[in-house]
């Protein structure tokens, strides 16, 4: 393949502060979902390539972990400024490799800025504890880094999800190996370059590209102490089991089937716009997408407005592409199967074509009514701009549908009744709940993470909860005064 003709240079791993070649690695084409064109190539790294990155991280760890956190965080203050300086270019890169609209791509980078801001607050959150526990005896508890850790990122947020882990893990004193999705490796390169420009010492962040081989090698490597993963539930389970069986810490975020419960008293315009945005934002390729609406009672007036809102969403304009040709075919197959099973397609996004980008991977907004709980589209994660509408007579029936699904990322209720909202908040089996909000993503310092088969591991991946994951407690008891009375403690 003539990589010189590609829009972007072939990707290289980033180790010890430098891009490095991987001569033994095969190259994998990188496609832009917007056009279907090959725009770059990336190496399918080997376990030996990962080991070189781990060794670089180990070499950097003693000095980095010994650097006071107030000094470590100064690098991220500078890095935040660089993210803001390069906002346009970073968003364009996300759009190119992922297929988002520019506004969605920019919002993703803006979230990365917020995540970096939170990391800059960590010195105020990890001050440790001190207490005179007995006369002349003092005890203290301090947070210490784990060592070399790893982050395995998905395709749907090339810039934001790496920032779920990189700023917090590094500010807390760890050195990190980032494994980006093989579908979207371009943003990771830029993140590493900007952190070096901000003054991050060589080896503190290393980027290793690859596929399943590198994921398995990360789980198996004896010198990697913790692993974070974001992706599908089946793979999250495998990663969690493999990493923890090798005595590592692991938090693995999986898929979702988020239910939006709509009551007859819901505000029609607000509900319609929120539900439409929830199901179609980022082309539905996010674990917080509202892919299933459960109408309670007579909500026909809201459904009609929802279809009106969804018709305003146009592929290539305010709706991006899905990630691959295979994803497009899979999403459209769900629609076809639901229609064949008796569901009613109110708005059909199959066969979408964007002029000038005829080979792009587009699916138009799709609304399907009268879906039944036994249909695949009601049970499985579609990961596209598709809304399945189920009908129930009571709120308890709607909650039973929500609770029966194996996932537990998010759920939302649309109503003007405080008591009904509270009832859903108390009874929905999900880690993130929305009231009249279709995408209830917590903002910092509140952490991101679901329940059930949407998350495996004890801690959340962002916010204050991440401190527990990326550090370990060291407890010290001291006594300097021999004249103090002696008891069982001293």
C-alpha positions as CSV (number, residue, x, y, z in Angstrom):
1,X,0.0,0.0,0.0
2,X,1.3,3.5,-0.9
3,X,1.0,5.2,2.5
4,X,2.4,8.4,1.0
5,X,-0.8,9.0,-0.9
6,X,-2.9,8.8,2.2
7,X,-4.4,12.0,3.8
8,X,-2.7,11.3,7.1
9,X,0.7,9.7,7.6
10,X,0.8,6.1,8.7
11,X,0.3,5.9,12.5
12,X,3.2,4.9,14.7
13,X,3.3,3.8,18.3
14,X,4.3,6.5,20.8
15,X,6.9,5.3,23.3
16,X,9.2,7.2,25.7
17,X,8.1,10.5,24.2
18,X,8.7,9.6,20.6
19,X,6.9,8.0,17.6
20,X,8.6,4.7,16.9
21,X,8.4,2.3,14.1
22,X,7.2,-1.3,14.5
23,X,8.9,-3.2,11.7
24,X,7.4,-6.6,12.5
25,X,3.9,-5.2,12.6
26,X,1.4,-5.6,9.8
27,X,-0.5,-2.5,8.7
28,X,-4.3,-2.1,9.0
29,X,-6.2,0.4,6.8
30,X,-7.9,3.3,8.6
31,X,-11.2,4.4,6.9
32,X,-13.1,7.6,7.2
33,X,-16.8,6.8,7.7
34,X,-17.7,10.1,6.1
35,X,-16.5,9.0,2.7
36,X,-15.5,5.3,3.0
37,X,-12.0,6.3,1.9
38,X,-8.8,5.0,3.4
39,X,-7.1,7.9,5.2
40,X,-4.3,6.3,7.1
41,X,-2.8,3.0,8.2
42,X,-1.9,1.8,11.7
43,X,0.4,-1.0,13.0
44,X,-1.0,-4.2,14.5
45,X,1.5,-4.2,17.3
46,X,2.9,-7.3,18.9
47,X,3.3,-8.3,22.6
48,X,6.9,-7.3,22.2
49,X,5.9,-3.8,21.2
50,X,3.7,-3.6,24.3
51,X,6.5,-4.8,26.5
52,X,8.8,-2.0,25.1
53,X,6.1,0.6,26.1
54,X,5.7,-1.0,29.6
55,X,9.5,-0.8,30.1
56,X,9.5,2.9,29.1
57,X,6.7,3.5,31.6
58,X,8.5,1.6,34.3
59,X,11.6,3.7,33.7
60,X,9.6,7.0,34.0
61,X,7.6,5.9,37.0
62,X,10.1,6.5,39.9
63,X,10.7,10.2,39.0
64,X,7.1,10.9,38.0
65,X,5.6,9.4,41.1
66,X,8.1,11.2,43.3
67,X,7.1,14.5,41.7
68,X,4.7,16.4,44.1
69,X,1.2,16.3,42.8
70,X,1.1,20.1,42.9
71,X,3.9,20.0,40.3
72,X,2.4,17.2,38.2
73,X,-0.8,19.1,37.9
74,X,0.9,22.2,36.4
75,X,1.5,20.2,33.2
76,X,-2.3,19.6,32.9
77,X,-3.0,23.3,33.4
78,X,-0.8,23.9,30.4
79,X,-2.3,20.9,28.5
80,X,-5.9,22.3,29.0
81,X,-4.7,25.5,27.3
82,X,-3.4,23.5,24.4
83,X,-6.6,21.6,24.0
84,X,-8.5,25.0,23.8
85,X,-5.9,26.4,21.4
86,X,-6.3,23.4,19.0
87,X,-10.0,22.8,19.5
88,X,-10.8,23.3,15.8
89,X,-8.1,20.9,14.6
90,X,-8.9,18.3,17.3
91,X,-12.6,18.4,16.4
92,X,-11.9,18.0,12.7
93,X,-9.7,15.0,13.4
94,X,-12.5,13.3,15.5
95,X,-15.0,14.1,12.7
96,X,-12.7,12.6,10.1
97,X,-12.0,9.3,11.8
98,X,-15.3,8.8,13.6
99,X,-17.9,10.3,11.3
100,X,-19.5,12.7,13.9
101,X,-20.9,16.1,12.9
102,X,-18.4,18.9,13.6
103,X,-20.6,20.2,16.5
104,X,-20.6,16.8,18.1
105,X,-16.9,16.4,17.6
106,X,-16.2,19.8,19.2
107,X,-18.5,18.9,22.1
108,X,-16.4,15.8,22.6
109,X,-13.2,17.9,22.8
110,X,-14.9,20.4,25.1
111,X,-15.7,17.4,27.5
112,X,-12.0,16.5,27.3
113,X,-11.3,20.0,28.6
114,X,-13.7,19.5,31.5
115,X,-12.2,16.2,32.4
116,X,-8.7,17.8,32.4
117,X,-10.0,20.6,34.6
118,X,-11.2,18.0,37.1
119,X,-7.8,16.4,37.1
120,X,-6.3,19.8,38.0
121,X,-8.5,19.8,41.1
122,X,-7.1,16.5,42.4
123,X,-4.5,18.1,44.8
124,X,-7.5,19.4,46.8
125,X,-9.2,16.0,46.8
126,X,-6.3,13.7,47.8
127,X,-4.8,15.6,50.7
128,X,-4.8,12.4,52.9
129,X,-5.9,12.1,56.5
130,X,-4.1,12.7,59.8
131,X,-5.1,12.1,63.4
132,X,-3.5,11.8,66.8
133,X,-4.9,8.3,67.6
134,X,-3.3,8.0,71.0
135,X,-1.2,10.2,73.2
136,X,2.0,10.9,71.3
137,X,1.0,8.5,68.5
138,X,0.0,9.9,65.1
139,X,-1.6,8.1,62.2
140,X,-1.9,9.2,58.6
141,X,-3.3,7.8,55.4
142,X,-2.0,8.8,52.0
143,X,-2.9,8.0,48.4
144,X,-0.1,6.5,46.4
145,X,0.0,5.6,42.6
146,X,-0.2,2.0,41.5
147,X,2.6,2.1,38.9
148,X,2.1,1.2,35.2
149,X,-1.6,1.1,34.2
150,X,-3.4,0.8,30.9
151,X,-6.5,2.2,29.2
152,X,-8.3,0.5,26.3
153,X,-10.5,3.0,24.5
154,X,-13.4,2.5,22.1
155,X,-14.1,3.9,18.6
156,X,-17.1,6.1,19.5
157,X,-15.3,8.8,21.4
158,X,-11.7,9.0,20.1
159,X,-10.8,12.1,22.1
160,X,-13.2,12.1,25.1
161,X,-12.9,8.6,26.4
162,X,-9.0,8.6,26.6
163,X,-9.6,11.7,28.8
164,X,-11.7,9.6,31.2
165,X,-8.5,8.0,32.2
166,X,-5.3,9.9,31.1
167,X,-5.6,13.1,33.2
168,X,-6.7,11.4,36.5
169,X,-4.3,8.4,36.2
170,X,-1.3,10.6,35.4
171,X,-2.0,13.4,37.9
172,X,-2.3,10.7,40.6
173,X,1.3,9.6,39.7
174,X,0.8,6.6,37.5
175,X,2.4,6.0,34.1
176,X,-0.1,4.9,31.4
177,X,-0.3,2.7,28.3
178,X,-3.1,3.9,26.0
179,X,-4.5,1.4,23.5
180,X,-6.9,3.3,21.1
181,X,-9.5,1.6,18.9
182,X,-8.0,0.4,15.7
183,X,-10.8,2.2,13.9
184,X,-9.9,5.7,15.3
185,X,-6.1,5.9,16.1
186,X,-5.5,9.5,14.9
187,X,-6.7,11.4,17.9
188,X,-4.5,9.4,20.3
189,X,-1.4,10.6,18.4
190,X,-2.4,14.2,18.8
191,X,-3.2,13.8,22.5
192,X,0.3,12.3,23.1
193,X,1.9,15.1,21.1
194,X,0.1,17.9,23.0
195,X,0.9,16.3,26.4
196,X,4.6,16.3,25.4
197,X,4.3,20.0,24.4
198,X,2.8,20.7,27.8
199,X,5.8,19.2,29.5
200,X,4.9,15.7,30.3
201,X,8.1,13.7,30.9
202,X,8.9,11.0,28.3
203,X,7.5,7.6,29.1
204,X,4.7,8.7,31.4
205,X,2.2,8.3,28.5
206,X,2.8,5.7,25.8
207,X,0.4,4.8,22.9
208,X,0.4,1.2,21.6
209,X,-1.8,0.5,18.5
210,X,-3.3,-2.8,17.6
211,X,-6.2,-5.2,17.8
212,X,-7.3,-8.1,20.0
213,X,-3.7,-9.2,20.4
214,X,-2.7,-6.1,22.3
215,X,-5.8,-6.1,24.5
216,X,-5.0,-9.7,25.5
217,X,-1.3,-8.8,26.1
218,X,-2.4,-5.8,28.3
219,X,-4.5,-8.2,30.4
220,X,-1.7,-10.7,30.7
221,X,1.3,-8.4,31.2
222,X,2.7,-8.9,34.7
223,X,3.9,-5.3,35.1
224,X,0.6,-3.6,34.3
225,X,-1.2,-3.1,37.6
226,X,-4.7,-1.8,36.5
227,X,-6.7,-1.8,33.3
228,X,-9.7,0.3,32.3
229,X,-11.8,-0.7,29.3
230,X,-14.7,0.8,27.4
231,X,-16.5,-1.2,24.7
232,X,-19.2,-3.8,24.2
233,X,-20.5,-6.0,27.1
234,X,-19.2,-9.3,25.7
235,X,-15.7,-8.0,25.3
236,X,-15.9,-6.1,28.7
237,X,-16.7,-9.4,30.4
238,X,-13.7,-11.1,28.7
239,X,-11.3,-8.2,29.6
240,X,-12.5,-8.1,33.2
241,X,-12.2,-11.8,33.7
242,X,-8.8,-12.0,32.1
243,X,-7.4,-9.0,33.8
244,X,-8.6,-9.9,37.3
245,X,-7.5,-13.5,36.8
246,X,-4.0,-12.0,36.4
247,X,-4.5,-10.2,39.7
248,X,-5.0,-6.7,38.2
249,X,-7.5,-4.1,39.1
250,X,-10.0,-3.7,36.3
251,X,-13.0,-1.5,35.5
252,X,-14.7,-2.5,32.3
253,X,-17.6,-0.5,30.9
254,X,-19.9,-2.4,28.5
255,X,-23.0,-1.7,26.4
256,X,-26.4,-0.5,27.2
257,X,-30.1,-0.6,26.4
258,X,-31.4,2.7,27.8
259,X,-35.1,3.1,28.3
260,X,-36.9,6.5,28.1
261,X,-40.2,6.2,30.0
262,X,-42.7,8.7,28.6
263,X,-45.9,9.5,30.5
264,X,-48.9,11.2,29.0
265,X,-48.4,14.3,31.1
266,X,-44.9,14.9,29.7
267,X,-44.2,18.2,28.1
268,X,-44.7,17.3,24.4
269,X,-42.2,19.7,22.8
270,X,-39.5,19.2,25.4
271,X,-39.9,15.4,25.4
272,X,-40.0,15.1,21.6
273,X,-36.8,17.1,21.1
274,X,-35.0,15.3,24.0
275,X,-35.9,11.8,22.8
276,X,-35.0,12.6,19.2
277,X,-31.6,14.0,20.3
278,X,-31.0,11.1,22.6
279,X,-31.6,8.4,20.0
280,X,-29.7,10.1,17.2
281,X,-26.8,12.1,18.8
282,X,-23.4,10.7,17.7
283,X,-25.5,8.6,15.2
284,X,-26.7,6.6,18.2
285,X,-23.2,5.3,18.7
286,X,-22.9,6.0,22.4
287,X,-23.7,3.9,25.5
288,X,-26.0,6.7,26.8
289,X,-28.2,6.8,23.7
290,X,-32.0,6.5,24.4
291,X,-32.6,3.6,22.1
292,X,-35.9,2.4,23.6
293,X,-38.9,4.6,24.4
294,X,-41.6,3.1,26.6
295,X,-44.9,4.9,26.2
296,X,-47.1,4.7,29.3
297,X,-50.8,5.1,28.4
298,X,-51.8,7.4,25.5
299,X,-48.7,9.1,24.3
300,X,-49.7,9.4,20.6
301,X,-49.6,13.2,20.7
302,X,-45.9,13.0,21.9
303,X,-45.0,10.3,19.3
304,X,-46.3,12.4,16.5
305,X,-44.2,15.4,17.6
306,X,-41.2,13.1,18.1
307,X,-41.5,12.0,14.4
308,X,-41.7,15.7,13.4
309,X,-38.5,16.4,15.3
310,X,-36.7,13.3,13.9
311,X,-37.5,14.4,10.4
312,X,-35.4,17.5,11.0
313,X,-32.3,15.3,11.5
314,X,-30.6,14.9,8.1
315,X,-27.7,12.6,7.3
316,X,-24.6,14.6,6.3
317,X,-26.0,17.8,7.9
318,X,-26.9,17.4,11.5
319,X,-26.5,13.6,11.6
320,X,-23.1,11.9,11.2
321,X,-22.2,8.5,9.8
322,X,-21.9,5.2,11.6
323,X,-18.5,3.8,12.0
324,X,-18.3,1.2,9.2
325,X,-20.1,-0.5,6.3
326,X,-20.7,-3.5,8.5
327,X,-22.3,-1.4,11.2
328,X,-24.6,0.2,8.7
329,X,-25.7,-3.3,7.4
330,X,-26.2,-4.6,11.0
331,X,-28.4,-1.5,12.0
332,X,-30.5,-1.8,8.9
333,X,-31.0,-5.5,9.5
334,X,-32.5,-4.8,13.0
335,X,-35.0,-2.4,11.3
336,X,-36.0,-4.9,8.7
337,X,-36.4,-7.7,11.2
338,X,-38.6,-5.6,13.5
339,X,-40.8,-4.6,10.6
340,X,-41.1,-8.2,9.5
341,X,-42.1,-9.1,13.0
342,X,-45.0,-6.6,13.0
343,X,-43.6,-3.4,14.2
344,X,-44.6,-0.2,12.4
345,X,-41.8,2.0,10.9
346,X,-42.9,5.6,11.3
347,X,-39.7,7.0,10.0
348,X,-37.3,4.9,7.9
349,X,-33.6,5.7,7.7
350,X,-32.5,2.7,5.6
351,X,-30.7,3.3,2.4
352,X,-29.6,6.8,3.4
353,X,-27.2,8.4,0.8
354,X,-25.4,11.7,1.2
355,X,-24.7,13.5,-2.1
356,X,-21.0,13.8,-2.6
357,X,-20.4,11.0,0.0
358,X,-22.2,8.2,-1.7
359,X,-19.7,5.6,-0.2
360,X,-20.1,7.0,3.3
361,X,-21.7,4.9,6.1
362,X,-25.0,6.7,6.8
363,X,-28.2,5.5,8.4
364,X,-31.0,8.0,8.7
365,X,-33.1,8.6,11.9
366,X,-35.5,5.8,12.3
367,X,-38.6,5.6,14.6
368,X,-40.3,2.2,15.0
369,X,-43.6,2.0,16.9
370,X,-45.4,-1.0,18.4
371,X,-42.2,-2.9,19.1
372,X,-42.8,-5.8,21.5
373,X,-40.3,-6.9,24.3
374,X,-39.5,-10.2,22.6
375,X,-38.1,-8.5,19.4
376,X,-34.3,-8.4,19.0
377,X,-34.5,-4.6,18.5
378,X,-36.0,-4.3,22.0
379,X,-33.4,-6.5,23.7
380,X,-30.1,-5.9,22.0
381,X,-27.8,-2.8,21.6
382,X,-28.4,-1.5,18.1
383,X,-25.8,1.3,18.3
384,X,-27.4,3.4,15.6
385,X,-29.9,6.3,15.2
386,X,-32.9,4.0,15.8
387,X,-35.7,4.4,18.4
388,X,-37.9,1.4,19.2
389,X,-41.2,2.4,20.9
390,X,-42.9,0.0,23.2
391,X,-46.3,0.5,24.7
392,X,-47.5,-0.2,28.3
393,X,-50.6,0.6,30.2
394,X,-49.0,1.4,33.6
395,X,-45.7,2.8,34.9
396,X,-45.0,-0.5,36.8
397,X,-45.3,-2.4,33.5
398,X,-42.8,0.1,31.9
399,X,-40.4,-0.3,34.9
400,X,-40.7,-4.1,34.6
401,X,-39.5,-3.9,31.0
402,X,-36.6,-1.6,32.0
403,X,-35.6,-3.8,34.9
404,X,-35.8,-7.0,32.8
405,X,-33.1,-5.9,30.4
406,X,-29.6,-7.1,31.5
407,X,-27.9,-3.7,31.1
408,X,-28.1,-0.9,33.6
409,X,-26.3,2.1,32.2
410,X,-29.1,4.8,32.0
411,X,-32.8,5.3,32.2
412,X,-35.0,8.4,32.0
413,X,-38.5,9.4,32.7
414,X,-40.5,12.3,31.0
415,X,-43.3,13.6,33.2
416,X,-44.4,16.7,35.0
417,X,-45.3,14.7,38.1
418,X,-42.7,14.8,40.9
419,X,-44.1,11.7,42.5
420,X,-43.9,9.7,39.3
421,X,-40.3,11.0,38.7
422,X,-39.3,10.0,42.2
423,X,-40.9,6.5,41.7
424,X,-38.8,5.9,38.6
425,X,-35.6,7.3,40.3
426,X,-36.2,4.8,43.1
427,X,-37.1,1.7,41.1
428,X,-35.2,1.9,37.7
429,X,-32.2,-0.5,37.7
430,X,-29.6,1.8,36.2
431,X,-26.6,3.7,37.4
432,X,-27.5,7.0,35.8
433,X,-31.1,8.4,35.9
434,X,-32.6,11.3,34.0
435,X,-35.8,13.3,34.7
436,X,-36.8,15.1,31.5
437,X,-33.3,14.6,30.3
438,X,-32.6,12.1,27.5
439,X,-28.9,11.7,28.0
440,X,-28.3,11.9,31.8
441,X,-24.5,12.0,31.7
442,X,-23.1,13.2,35.0
443,X,-20.7,16.1,34.9
444,X,-17.5,16.3,36.9
445,X,-17.0,15.8,39.8
446,X,-19.9,13.2,39.6
447,X,-18.7,9.9,38.1
448,X,-19.7,8.0,35.0
449,X,-20.7,4.4,35.3
450,X,-23.7,2.1,35.1
451,X,-24.9,-1.0,36.8
452,X,-25.5,-4.7,36.0
453,X,-24.0,-5.8,32.7
454,X,-23.1,-2.2,31.7
455,X,-20.1,-2.1,34.1
456,X,-17.8,-4.7,35.7
457,X,-15.6,-3.6,38.6
458,X,-16.1,-1.8,41.9
459,X,-15.3,1.8,40.9
460,X,-16.5,4.3,38.3
461,X,-14.2,5.4,35.6
462,X,-14.4,9.2,36.1
463,X,-14.9,11.8,38.9
464,X,-14.1,11.3,42.5
465,X,-14.7,7.5,42.3
466,X,-11.7,7.2,40.0
467,X,-9.3,8.2,42.8
468,X,-10.0,4.9,44.5
469,X,-9.3,3.0,41.3
470,X,-6.0,4.7,40.3
471,X,-4.4,4.8,43.8
472,X,-3.7,2.7,46.8
473,X,-3.7,3.7,50.5
474,X,-0.5,3.8,52.5
475,X,-1.1,4.1,56.3
476,X,1.7,5.3,58.6
477,X,1.8,5.3,62.4
478,X,4.5,7.3,64.1
479,X,5.7,7.9,67.7
480,X,8.5,10.2,68.7
481,X,7.8,10.8,72.4
482,X,9.1,8.0,74.7
483,X,7.7,9.8,77.7
484,X,4.1,9.4,76.6
485,X,2.2,6.8,78.5
486,X,2.0,3.4,77.0
487,X,-1.2,1.6,76.2
488,X,-2.2,-1.2,73.8
489,X,-1.9,1.2,70.9
490,X,1.7,2.3,71.6
